[in-house]
Amino acid sequence: MLAGMPVDPDSRARTHLANERTFLAWFRTGIGLIALGLAAAQFLDPTGQGIVRALATLVIATGGVLVVVGLWRYRRGRDEIDASAFVPAWTSIAVAAGLAVLAALIAIGFVWLLRSPA
């Protein structure tokens, strides 16, 4: 905010609403991963044993982490918006992206390990 400039309450409200929508995107993604992990554990490996369970656990844990990261970013963004001191995030985005890439690499490994011989 520039010194001496009035704060537009509508602009501030829009910014808070955008922050909430961003949190909901993190939340939806996390819940989607949790559901995917549960479905994989149930339908791909009904006995609950083996490598599928490990992959399903990883996917569920990643979903939980994304929900927590989204909540942390939402609260931080809310406080910074109120203080007119918002700084775009980098660390949480880098950590989430790194976890997603790690999960993808592990999933690729599982796909090749689970591939049945022709």
C-alpha positions, 0 to 999 in steps of 0.5 A: 500500500502506498503511503497516504492512499486509502484502502479500498475495502472491496479490493481487500474483500476480493483478495481475502476471497481469492485467498480462500479459493486458493485454500480450497484448491489445496484442500480439494487436491489433498482430499482427492489424493486421499480418496485415490489412495484409499481406492487404490488400496481397496481395489488394486490390492484387496488383501491389504498386502504388498507394494500397492499398500505402500504406494497407497499410503504414500498417496494418502500421506501426500494428500494430508500434507497438501491439506496442512500446507494449504491451511498454513498458507491460507492463515499466513496469507490472511494475516499478511493481507490484513497487515498489507504486507503480503509476500508470495510464497515460495517454500511451501510451493517448492516443498509441495512440488518436490513431494509430488515429483518424489511421489511420481518417481516412486509411482513409476518405480512401482509401476515397473515393479508391478508390471507382469511379465509378458 
